[in-house]
Amino acid sequence: MNRETTAAEAVPGSPRRPESAARERILTTASTLFISTGIRSVGVDRLIAESGVARATFFRHFPAKDDLVVAFLERQAAEGRRMMTAVRTGPDGARALLAEIASGAKMGMDCTGFRGCEFINTAAEYSDPEHPTRVVVDRHRAWVRDIMVDALTELGHPNPFGTAEVLFTMRTGAIVASSLEGFRNADGAFDTAWWAIIDQVPVKR
């Protein structure tokens, strides 16, 4: 079984391996390293050493490194969806969701050592759009855009699809800029622009 095939098995809808303490330890270690260092710069030997598992144990749970990357991304995506869904179904859900996404876009502002978003970074490291890791990234980003469309539609926005795309691009740009030269929300300029786009016409409150 080749690397791409085994990684592809990790996408939703396919059988999953049972959880174990060793698997959890590997995944937790990988999450820390991938977020702080990057994916391609972290080798299997380092993952095994820092997880404290035997090589055979590692490969029993993750036959290829790509399988581990997919599992890492799926866990991050599931947590993001859980959090955003909770906000969306809470009080003033539509506006609260858009505010939460704006807050996420600003998380790297005035933050030393910010490395950006793990989904954006993964997309930069894996250029093939059909690679299993990119499938997870693209699916998660599409889900975020869709829930933004849903919120804008509830607010009565005349162009929810186009506006969600613009807002999502703003979010991506702010995160990338924060991880590079830095991005400052001077005088709340980002917030002003964000809400001006949302409130360009009267919407439901």
N, CA and C of each residue as an Amber inpcrd file, in Angstrom:
protein
   615
   0.8520000  -1.1960000   0.0000000   0.0000000   0.0000000   0.0000000
   0.8850000   1.2430000   0.0000000   0.6460000   2.1690000  -0.9220000
   1.5260000   3.3170000  -1.0190000   1.1110000   4.4160000  -0.0520000
   1.9480000   5.4600000   0.0450000   1.7280000   6.5150000   1.0310000
   0.4240000   7.2460000   0.7790000   0.1420000   7.5830000  -0.4870000
  -1.0610000   8.3590000  -0.7750000  -2.3150000   7.5460000  -0.4700000
  -2.2840000   6.2730000  -0.7720000  -3.4450000   5.4400000  -0.5200000
  -3.7340000   5.3330000   0.9740000  -2.7160000   5.1050000   1.7710000
  -2.9480000   4.9670000   3.2040000  -3.4110000   6.2760000   3.8150000
  -2.8770000   7.3980000   3.3560000  -3.3270000   8.6870000   3.8740000
  -4.7600000   8.9520000   3.4690000  -5.1050000   8.5800000   2.2680000
  -6.4660000   8.8190000   1.7930000  -7.4870000   8.0840000   2.6380000
  -7.0740000   6.9640000   3.2350000  -8.0000000   6.2130000   4.0570000
  -8.4010000   6.9710000   5.3150000  -7.6280000   7.9980000   5.6580000
  -7.8920000   8.7210000   6.8950000  -8.9610000   9.7870000   6.7410000
  -9.4460000  10.0690000   5.5270000 -10.4640000  11.0810000   5.3510000
 -11.7960000  10.5380000   5.8400000 -12.7450000  11.4520000   6.2400000
 -14.0120000  10.9960000   6.7860000 -14.7260000  10.0320000   5.8550000
 -15.4130000   9.0870000   6.4410000 -16.1520000   8.1270000   5.6570000
 -15.4330000   6.8100000   5.5180000 -14.1590000   6.7630000   5.9410000
 -13.3980000   5.5320000   5.8610000 -13.2310000   4.9450000   7.2570000
 -12.9260000   3.6530000   7.3580000 -12.7650000   3.0270000   8.6740000
 -11.6340000   3.6750000   9.4640000 -11.8140000   3.8120000  10.7520000
 -10.7900000   4.4120000  11.6020000 -10.2090000   3.3590000  12.5300000
  -8.9420000   3.5440000  12.8620000  -8.3050000   2.6320000  13.7980000
  -8.7770000   2.9610000  15.2170000  -8.8650000   1.9790000  16.0770000
  -9.2930000   2.2460000  17.4510000  -8.2930000   3.1540000  18.1570000
  -8.8220000   3.9930000  19.0540000  -7.9700000   4.8920000  19.8110000
  -7.1150000   4.0960000  20.7940000  -5.9440000   4.5920000  21.1080000
  -5.0960000   3.9860000  22.1220000  -4.2630000   5.0930000  22.7410000
  -3.6990000   4.7880000  23.9080000  -2.8680000   5.7880000  24.5830000
  -1.6680000   6.1530000  23.7290000  -1.0820000   5.1590000  23.0640000
   0.0890000   5.4250000  22.2250000  -0.2800000   6.3000000  21.0390000
  -1.3970000   5.9970000  20.4110000  -1.8400000   6.8080000  19.2670000
  -2.0920000   8.2500000  19.6960000  -2.7350000   8.3980000  20.8380000
  -3.0150000   9.7410000  21.3410000  -1.7210000  10.4900000  21.6280000
  -0.7450000   9.8100000  22.1950000   0.5360000  10.4430000  22.5030000
   1.2440000  10.8820000  21.2220000   1.2100000  10.0320000  20.2140000
   1.8270000  10.3840000  18.9300000   1.1310000  11.5920000  18.3290000
  -0.1970000  11.5820000  18.3500000  -0.9600000  12.6620000  17.7330000
  -0.7730000  13.9800000  18.4820000  -0.7330000  13.9180000  19.7980000
  -0.5220000  15.1300000  20.5990000   0.8680000  15.7110000  20.3410000
   1.8670000  14.8400000  20.3010000   3.2310000  15.2860000  20.0170000
   3.3180000  15.8990000  18.6250000   2.7190000  15.2360000  17.6550000
   2.7400000  15.7310000  16.2840000   2.0550000  17.0870000  16.1860000
   0.9360000  17.2480000  16.8770000   0.2130000  18.5150000  16.8310000
   1.0900000  19.6650000  17.3220000   1.7770000  19.4250000  18.4260000
   2.6630000  20.4550000  18.9680000   3.7860000  20.7980000  17.9960000
   4.4110000  19.7780000  17.4260000   5.5350000  20.0020000  16.5140000
   5.0890000  20.6080000  15.1970000   3.9960000  20.1250000  14.6500000
   3.5310000  20.6400000  13.3620000   3.1420000  22.1080000  13.4610000
   2.5050000  22.4820000  14.5560000   2.0730000  23.8720000  14.7230000
   3.2660000  24.7880000  14.9880000   4.2140000  24.3260000  15.7960000
   5.3380000  25.1830000  16.1780000   6.4740000  25.1950000  15.1710000
   6.6000000  24.1210000  14.3830000   7.7650000  23.9770000  13.5080000
   7.4170000  23.8560000  12.0280000   6.2770000  23.2860000  11.7330000
   5.9320000  22.9850000  10.3560000   5.8400000  21.4840000  10.1810000
   5.3360000  21.0510000   9.0530000   5.1180000  19.6210000   8.8390000
   6.3130000  18.9450000   8.1890000   6.7500000  19.4600000   7.0750000
   7.8280000  18.7880000   6.3410000   9.1580000  18.8340000   7.0850000
   9.3180000  19.7970000   7.9880000  10.5830000  19.8960000   8.7200000
  10.6670000  18.9070000   9.8820000   9.5650000  18.2500000  10.1930000
   9.5410000  17.2850000  11.2930000   9.5610000  15.8770000  10.7120000
  10.6140000  15.1460000  10.9880000  10.7470000  13.8010000  10.4580000
  10.1280000  12.7460000  11.3540000   9.9670000  11.5500000  10.8030000
   9.3820000  10.4450000  11.5530000  10.2340000  10.0840000  12.7660000
  11.5500000  10.1150000  12.6160000  12.4320000   9.7650000  13.7340000
  12.1990000  10.6890000  14.9260000  12.0530000  11.9730000  14.6590000
  11.8040000  12.9190000  15.7470000  10.4360000  12.6790000  16.3740000
   9.4500000  12.4030000  15.5600000   8.1100000  12.1230000  16.0720000
   8.1130000  10.9010000  16.9860000   8.8300000   9.8710000  16.5780000
   8.9170000   8.6480000  17.3830000   9.6420000   8.9300000  18.6970000
  10.7680000   9.6480000  18.6020000  11.5610000   9.9280000  19.8040000
  10.7920000  10.7720000  20.8090000  10.1380000  11.8230000  20.3470000
   9.4500000  12.7230000  21.2640000   8.1170000  12.1650000  21.7450000
   7.5630000  11.2190000  21.0050000   6.3320000  10.5600000  21.4530000
   6.6280000   9.4730000  22.4740000   7.8660000   8.9780000  22.4610000
   8.2410000   7.9230000  23.3950000   7.6180000   6.5820000  23.0690000
   7.4480000   6.3020000  21.7750000   6.8750000   5.0190000  21.3600000
   7.8860000   4.2630000  20.5100000   7.6690000   2.9840000  20.3620000
   8.5280000   2.1730000  19.5030000   8.1930000   2.4530000  18.0360000
   9.1560000   2.2590000  17.1820000   8.9400000   2.4830000  15.7530000
   7.7800000   1.6260000  15.2330000   7.7380000   0.3680000  15.6750000
   6.6560000  -0.5120000  15.2190000   5.2940000   0.0060000  15.6600000
   5.2360000   0.5690000  16.8720000   3.9770000   1.1260000  17.3700000
   3.5480000   2.3090000  16.5370000   4.5030000   3.1750000  16.2100000
   4.1960000   4.3460000  15.3870000   3.5750000   3.9240000  14.0630000
   4.2310000   3.0160000  13.3770000   3.7600000   2.6350000  12.0490000
   2.5190000   1.7480000  12.0940000   2.2440000   1.1440000  13.2370000
   1.0000000   0.3970000  13.3650000  -0.1940000   1.3550000  13.3570000
  -0.0230000   2.4980000  13.9910000  -1.0980000   3.4850000  14.0360000
  -1.1030000   4.3920000  12.8120000   0.0790000   4.7100000  12.3060000
   0.2000000   5.6200000  11.1610000   1.1750000   5.0110000  10.1570000
   0.6790000   4.2260000   9.2140000   1.5550000   3.5350000   8.2580000
   2.4580000   4.4800000   7.4640000   2.0460000   5.7290000   7.3100000
   2.8640000   6.7360000   6.6340000   2.7130000   8.0580000   7.3640000
   3.6990000   8.9030000   7.2360000   3.6270000  10.2010000   7.9090000
   2.4030000  10.9780000   7.4530000   2.0420000  10.8440000   6.1830000
   0.8690000  11.5590000   5.6880000  -0.3990000  11.1660000   6.4460000
  -0.4840000   9.9160000   6.8840000  -1.6330000   9.4900000   7.6780000
  -1.7130000  10.2890000   8.9750000  -0.5640000  10.5400000   9.5710000
  -0.5060000  11.3160000  10.8080000  -0.8800000  12.7710000  10.5440000
  -0.4130000  13.3210000   9.4410000  -0.7500000  14.7070000   9.1010000
  -2.2570000  14.8420000   8.9010000  -2.8540000  13.8910000   8.2050000
  -4.3020000  13.9250000   7.9870000  -5.0470000  13.8470000   9.3160000
  -4.6110000  12.9580000  10.2070000  -5.2570000  12.8320000  11.5160000
  -5.1400000  14.1250000  12.3150000  -3.9800000  14.7440000  12.2600000
  -3.7530000  16.0330000  12.9290000  -4.7120000  17.0910000  12.3980000
  -4.8130000  17.2040000  11.0840000  -5.6790000  18.2120000  10.4790000
  -7.1440000  17.9480000  10.7840000  -7.5400000  16.6840000  10.7430000
  -8.9300000  16.3540000  11.0270000  -9.2970000  16.6960000  12.4640000
  -8.3610000  16.4810000  13.3890000  -8.6280000  16.8330000  14.7820000
  -8.7710000  18.3510000  14.9210000  -7.8820000  19.1010000  14.2920000
  -7.9590000  20.5590000  14.3690000  -9.2560000  21.0640000  13.7370000
  -9.6380000  20.4650000  12.6140000 -10.8580000  20.8800000  11.9290000
 -12.0930000  20.5720000  12.7670000 -12.1100000  19.3920000  13.3900000
 -13.2570000  19.0100000  14.2110000 -13.4260000  19.9640000  15.3940000
 -12.3180000  20.3600000  16.0020000 -12.3930000  21.2900000  17.1220000
 -12.8780000  22.6540000  16.6540000 -12.3920000  23.1010000  15.5010000
 -12.8470000  24.3750000  14.9590000 -14.3320000  24.3610000  14.6380000
 -14.8020000  23.2700000  14.0440000 -16.2260000  23.1590000  13.7230000
 -17.0750000  23.1160000  14.9930000 -16.5900000  22.4020000  16.0100000
 -17.3290000  22.3260000  17.2610000 -17.4860000  23.7110000  17.8820000
 -16.3930000  24.4680000  17.9040000 -16.4300000  25.7920000  18.5060000
 -17.3360000  26.7350000  17.7070000 -17.1890000  26.7410000  16.3820000
 -17.9900000  27.6560000  15.5700000 -19.4630000  27.2850000  15.5800000
 -19.7660000  25.9960000  15.6170000 -21.1580000  25.5680000  15.6740000
 -21.7940000  26.0000000  16.9900000 -21.0400000  25.9080000  18.0860000
 -21.5560000  26.3380000  19.3880000 -21.8680000  27.8280000  19.3720000
 -21.0030000  28.6110000  18.7690000 -21.2430000  30.0560000  18.6730000
 -22.4450000  30.3280000  17.7780000 -22.5050000  29.6300000  16.6650000
 -23.5770000  29.8550000  15.6810000 -24.9460000  29.5390000  16.2570000
 -25.0320000  28.5660000  17.1320000 -26.3190000  28.1720000  17.6910000
 -26.6180000  28.8810000  19.0030000 -25.7380000  29.7800000  19.4210000
 -25.9370000  30.5170000  20.6610000 -26.6980000  31.8080000  20.4310000
 -26.7460000  32.6690000  21.4570000 -27.4400000  33.9510000  21.3430000
 -26.8480000  34.8180000  20.2260000 -27.7400000  35.4720000  19.4700000
 -27.2960000  36.3430000  18.3700000 -26.3070000  35.5930000  17.4810000
 -26.6500000  34.3380000  17.1730000 -25.7150000  33.4140000  16.5420000
 -25.0350000  33.8910000  15.2810000 -25.7830000  34.5170000  14.3630000
 -25.1980000  34.8960000  13.0840000 -24.0930000  35.9380000  13.2580000
 -24.4070000  37.0230000  13.9750000 -23.4060000  38.0690000  14.1810000
 -22.2810000  37.5860000  15.1010000 -22.6410000  36.7870000  16.0790000
 -21.6260000  36.2680000  16.9920000 -20.6190000  35.3960000  16.2470000
 -21.1040000  34.6120000  15.2960000 -20.1970000  33.7720000  14.5090000
 -19.2380000  34.6320000  13.6930000 -19.7540000  35.6450000  13.0170000
 -18.9080000  36.5110000  12.2000000 -17.9010000  37.2650000  13.0760000
 -18.3220000  37.6240000  14.2760000 -17.4000000  38.2830000  15.2100000
 -16.3090000  37.3120000  15.6570000 -16.6720000  36.0670000  15.8820000
 -15.6970000  35.0610000  16.2980000 -14.6770000  34.8090000  15.1950000
 -15.1260000  34.7600000  13.9550000 -14.2070000  34.5340000  12.8370000
 -13.2770000  35.7300000  12.6750000 -13.8040000  36.9360000  12.8700000
 -12.9580000  38.1280000  12.8200000 -11.9150000  38.0850000  13.9250000
 -12.3340000  37.6510000  15.1020000 -11.3990000  37.5350000  16.2240000
 -10.2930000  36.5430000  15.9010000 -10.6500000  35.4340000  15.2650000
  -9.6530000  34.4450000  14.8760000  -8.6570000  35.0000000  13.8730000
  -9.1470000  35.8750000  12.9940000  -8.2600000  36.4820000  11.9970000
  -7.2320000  37.3890000  12.6530000  -7.5770000  37.9320000  13.8160000
  -6.6900000  38.8680000  14.5010000  -5.8180000  38.2090000  15.5600000
  -5.8930000  36.8770000  15.6830000  -5.2070000  36.2070000  16.7900000
  -3.6970000  36.3740000  16.7530000  -3.1310000  36.6250000  15.5530000
  -1.6920000  36.7680000  15.4650000  -1.1950000  38.1950000  15.5840000
  -2.1180000  39.1490000  15.6430000  -1.7210000  40.5470000  15.7550000
  -1.0910000  40.7990000  17.1170000  -0.0080000  41.5330000  17.1230000
   0.6910000  41.8630000  18.3670000   1.0930000  40.6070000  19.1440000
   1.3890000  39.5390000  18.4060000   1.7650000  38.2680000  19.0390000
   3.1440000  37.8580000  18.5370000   4.0990000  37.7820000  19.4270000
   5.4600000  37.4140000  19.0460000   5.5370000  35.9260000  18.7110000
   6.1650000  35.6090000  17.5890000   6.3700000  34.2220000  17.2100000
   5.1650000  33.5270000  16.6070000   4.1470000  34.2820000  16.2160000
   2.9500000  33.6820000  15.6190000   3.3120000  33.0040000  14.3010000
   2.9000000  31.7590000  14.1280000   3.2460000  30.9840000  12.9420000
   2.1080000  30.8240000  11.9470000   0.9790000  31.4120000  12.2370000
  -0.1100000  31.3580000  11.2850000  -1.0780000  30.2170000  11.5320000
  -1.9020000  29.9560000  10.5340000  -2.9460000  28.9390000  10.6080000
  -2.4150000  27.6120000  10.0800000  -2.6790000  26.5340000  10.7980000
  -2.1620000  25.2310000  10.3830000  -2.7320000  24.7760000   9.0380000
  -3.9320000  25.2340000   8.6960000  -4.5160000  24.8430000   7.4170000
  -3.8640000  25.6070000   6.2600000  -3.6550000  26.8860000   6.4610000
  -2.9690000  27.6880000   5.4400000  -1.5400000  27.2050000   5.2730000
  -0.8610000  26.9440000   6.3780000   0.5240000  26.4880000   6.3080000
   0.6340000  25.1380000   5.6130000  -0.3060000  24.2470000   5.8950000
  -0.2860000  22.9360000   5.2440000  -0.5010000  23.0730000   3.7480000
  -1.4280000  23.9330000   3.3500000  -1.6750000  24.1500000   1.9240000
  -0.4230000  24.6670000   1.2300000   0.3630000  25.4820000   1.9480000
   1.6010000  26.0020000   1.3700000   2.6570000  24.9070000   1.2340000
   2.6380000  23.9300000   2.1350000   3.6300000  22.8620000   2.0980000
   3.2550000  21.7360000   1.1350000   1.9670000  21.5920000   0.8590000
   1.4950000  20.5350000  -0.0450000   0.7780000  21.1980000  -1.2240000
   1.4610000  21.2820000  -2.3520000   0.9250000  22.0240000  -3.4900000
  -0.1020000  21.2360000  -4.3070000  -0.0780000  19.9130000  -4.2130000
  -0.9930000  19.0870000  -5.0030000  -2.3930000  19.1500000  -4.3950000
  -3.3760000  19.7290000  -5.1120000  -4.7240000  19.8630000  -4.5410000
  -5.4270000  18.5350000  -4.3100000  -4.8970000  17.4560000  -4.8990000
  -5.5200000  16.1430000  -4.7110000  -4.8430000  15.3300000  -3.5990000
  -3.7960000  15.8780000  -3.0210000  -3.1340000  15.1740000  -1.9210000
  -4.1000000  15.0660000  -0.7410000  -4.1170000  13.9530000  -0.0320000
  -5.0600000  13.7760000   1.0850000  -5.0390000  14.8980000   2.1120000
  -3.8720000  15.4620000   2.3680000  -3.8120000  16.5660000   3.3340000
  -4.5380000  17.7950000   2.7980000  -4.3780000  18.0600000   1.5100000
  -5.0570000  19.2000000   0.9030000  -6.5630000  18.9860000   0.8500000
  -6.9820000  17.7470000   0.7020000  -8.4130000  17.4490000   0.7070000
  -9.0220000  17.8730000   2.0450000  -8.3400000  17.5520000   3.1400000
  -8.8270000  17.9380000   4.4650000  -8.8290000  19.4600000   4.6160000
  -7.7540000  20.0940000   4.1890000  -7.6530000  21.5550000   4.2760000
  -8.7680000  22.2300000   3.4860000  -8.9240000  21.8230000   2.2380000
  -9.9150000  22.4670000   1.3700000 -11.3310000  22.2310000   1.8720000
 -11.5840000  21.0380000   2.3910000 -12.9150000  20.7370000   2.9080000
 -13.2250000  21.5990000   4.1330000 -12.2400000  21.7710000   5.0050000
 -12.4740000  22.5900000   6.2040000 -12.6840000  24.0560000   5.8380000
 -11.8560000  24.5700000   4.9520000 -12.0170000  25.9690000   4.5560000
 -13.3640000  26.1900000   3.8630000 -13.8080000  25.2200000   3.0790000
 -15.1230000  25.3280000   2.4380000 -16.2300000  25.3330000   3.4880000
 -16.0520000  24.5190000   4.5360000 -17.0550000  24.4800000   5.6050000
 -17.1470000  25.8340000   6.2990000 -16.0200000  26.4670000   6.5550000
 -16.0390000  27.7820000   7.2010000 -16.7410000  28.7980000   6.3040000
 -16.4310000  28.7940000   5.0150000 -17.1080000  29.7210000   4.0990000
 -18.6090000  29.4700000   4.0940000 -18.9920000  28.1990000   4.1030000
 -20.4210000  27.8700000   4.0500000 -21.1620000  28.3590000   5.2890000
 -20.5550000  28.2240000   6.4610000 -21.2370000  28.6770000   7.6690000
 -21.2920000  30.2050000   7.7120000 -20.3180000  30.8660000   7.0720000
 -20.3710000  32.3230000   6.9470000 -21.5050000  32.7280000   6.0100000
 -21.6640000  32.0060000   4.9140000 -22.7780000  32.2690000   3.9940000
 -24.1010000  32.1240000   4.7270000 -24.2200000  31.0760000   5.5210000
 -25.4370000  30.8230000   6.2830000 -25.7360000  31.9780000   7.2340000
 -24.7010000  32.4750000   7.9160000 -24.8960000  33.5910000   8.8470000
 -25.3030000  34.8590000   8.1130000 -24.6470000  35.1420000   7.0120000
 -24.9730000  36.3430000   6.2370000 -26.3740000  36.2620000   5.6460000
 -26.7790000  35.0730000   5.2470000 -28.1270000  34.8840000   4.7140000
 -29.1660000  35.1640000   5.7960000 -28.9110000  34.6710000   7.0000000
 -29.8370000  34.9260000   8.1070000 -29.9300000  36.4140000   8.4170000
 -28.8220000  37.1190000   8.2600000 -28.8220000  38.5610000   8.5320000
 -29.4640000  39.3650000   7.4080000 -29.8410000  38.7070000   6.3390000
 -30.5110000  39.3890000   5.2410000 -29.5780000  40.0840000   4.2780000
 -28.3220000  39.6590000   4.2440000 -27.3760000  40.3000000   3.3340000
 -27.7570000  39.9900000   1.8920000 -27.6920000  40.9990000   0.9880000
 -28.1160000  40.7850000  -0.4000000 -27.1690000  39.9040000  -1.2190000
 -25.9410000  39.7710000  -0.7800000 -24.9710000  38.9600000  -1.5260000
 -24.1610000  38.1030000  -0.5520000 -24.7840000  37.1340000   0.0680000
 -24.0850000  36.3600000   1.1030000 -22.9140000  35.5480000   0.5660000
 -23.0290000  35.0170000  -0.6390000 -21.9520000  34.1780000  -1.1710000
 -20.7130000  35.0150000  -1.5030000 -20.9030000  36.0910000  -2.2440000
 -19.7750000  36.9430000  -2.5950000 -19.1510000  37.6050000  -1.3810000
 -19.9890000  38.0160000  -0.4400000 -19.4870000  38.6800000   0.7590000
 -18.7070000  37.7120000   1.6450000 -19.1930000  36.4790000   1.7620000
 -18.4590000  35.4780000   2.5400000 -17.0810000  35.2440000   1.9380000
 -16.9940000  35.2380000   0.6150000 -15.7080000  35.0370000  -0.0490000
 -14.7540000  36.1860000   0.2540000 -15.2640000  37.4200000   0.2270000
 -14.4290000  38.5840000   0.5200000 -13.9640000  38.5530000   1.9840000
 -14.8730000  38.2690000   2.8920000 -14.5140000  38.2160000   4.3070000
 -13.5070000  37.1060000   4.5800000 -13.6990000  35.9800000   3.9270000
 -12.7850000  34.8600000   4.1300000 -11.3960000  35.2070000   3.5950000
 -11.3490000  35.9500000   2.4970000 -10.0670000  36.3960000   1.9510000
  -9.3970000  37.3760000   2.9080000 -10.1780000  38.2710000   3.5060000
  -9.6380000  39.1860000   4.5130000  -9.0460000  38.4110000   5.6830000
  -9.7620000  37.4000000   6.1280000  -9.3040000  36.5800000   7.2440000
  -7.9820000  35.9000000   6.9020000  -7.9330000  35.2900000   5.7370000
  -6.7150000  34.5990000   5.3150000  -5.5470000  35.5670000   5.2240000
  -5.7810000  36.7180000   4.6130000  -4.7250000  37.7090000   4.4550000
  -4.2000000  38.2230000   5.7730000  -5.0950000  38.4630000   6.7270000
  -4.6720000  38.9610000   8.0360000  -3.8190000  37.9320000   8.7640000
  -4.2090000  36.6620000   8.6720000  -3.4480000  35.6090000   9.3410000
  -2.0720000  35.4460000   8.7140000  -2.0210000  35.4350000   7.3870000
  -0.7290000  35.2870000   6.7040000   0.1800000  36.4690000   7.0090000
  -0.3660000  37.6880000   6.9330000   0.4330000  38.8750000   7.2150000
   0.9610000  38.8520000   8.6470000   0.1380000  38.4050000   9.5820000
   0.5630000  38.3460000  10.9810000   1.7320000  37.3920000  11.1820000
   1.7580000  36.3120000  10.3750000   2.8290000  35.3220000  10.5230000
   4.0970000  35.7160000   9.7760000   4.0130000  36.7380000   8.9350000
   5.1820000  37.1790000   8.1630000   5.7700000  38.4460000   8.7750000
   5.4300000  39.5870000   8.1920000   6.0080000  40.8330000   8.6800000
   5.2630000  41.4050000   9.8750000   4.1290000  40.7960000  10.2010000
   3.3160000  41.3180000  11.2910000   2.1840000  42.1630000  10.7510000
   1.0770000  42.1780000  11.4450000  -0.1000000  42.9240000  10.9980000
  -0.7110000  43.6100000  12.2030000  -0.8530000  44.9000000  12.1380000
  -1.3800000  45.6600000  13.2520000  -2.7670000  46.1940000  12.9180000
  -3.6730000  46.0240000  13.8360000  -5.0430000  46.4980000  13.6530000
  -5.1240000  47.9500000  14.1350000  -4.3930000  48.8070000  13.4450000
  -4.2970000  50.2130000  13.8550000  -5.6720000  50.8660000  13.9010000
  -5.9910000  51.4460000  15.0580000  -7.2630000  52.1490000  15.2610000
  -8.4640000  51.2840000  14.8980000  -8.3140000  49.9710000  15.0220000
  -9.4350000  49.0830000  14.7280000  -9.8100000  49.0410000  13.2650000
  -8.8390000  49.2960000  12.3820000  -9.1320000  49.3710000  10.9440000
  -9.6940000  48.0580000  10.3970000  -9.1380000  46.9420000  10.8690000
  -9.6310000  45.6540000  10.3830000 -11.0970000  45.4670000  10.7540000
 -11.4340000  45.7510000  11.9980000 -12.8180000  45.6050000  12.4560000
 -13.7570000  46.5340000  11.7000000 -13.3090000  47.7670000  11.4740000
 -14.1370000  48.7330000  10.7480000 -14.4490000  48.2270000   9.3440000
 -13.4120000  47.7320000   8.6560000 -13.6160000  47.2220000   7.2980000
 -14.4910000  45.9710000   7.3050000 -14.2470000  45.0890000   8.2680000
 -14.9970000  43.8250000   8.3640000 -16.4980000  44.0830000   8.5000000
 -16.8450000  44.9500000   9.4600000 -18.2630000  45.1910000   9.7100000
 -18.8890000  46.1100000   8.6740000 -18.0970000  46.9350000   8.0290000
 -18.6400000  47.7710000   6.9540000 -19.1160000  46.8980000   5.8030000
 -18.3710000  45.8470000   5.5290000 -18.7630000  44.9200000   4.4620000
 -20.0360000  44.1680000   4.8450000 -20.1120000  43.7730000   6.0970000
 -21.2980000  43.0350000   6.5510000 -22.5230000  43.9400000   6.6200000
 -22.3220000  45.1640000   7.1230000 -23.4380000  46.0790000   7.3640000
 -23.5770000  47.1130000   6.2680000 -23.1810000  46.7780000   5.0470000
 -23.2710000  47.7610000   3.9660000 -24.7090000  48.0980000   3.6130000
 -25.6390000  47.2460000   4.0140000 -27.0700000  47.5280000   3.8810000
 -27.7060000  47.1520000   5.2010000 -28.9000000  47.6860000   5.4950000
 -29.5610000  47.3040000   6.7360000 -29.7690000  45.7930000   6.7800000
 -29.4150000  45.1950000   7.9170000 -29.6050000  43.7700000   8.0810000
 -30.4190000  43.5120000   9.3430000 -30.9060000  42.3050000   9.4700000
 -31.6920000  41.9420000  10.6410000 -30.8270000  41.9480000  11.8850000
 -31.3400000  42.4440000  12.9550000 -30.6080000  42.4740000  14.2220000
 -31.1900000  41.4450000  15.1900000
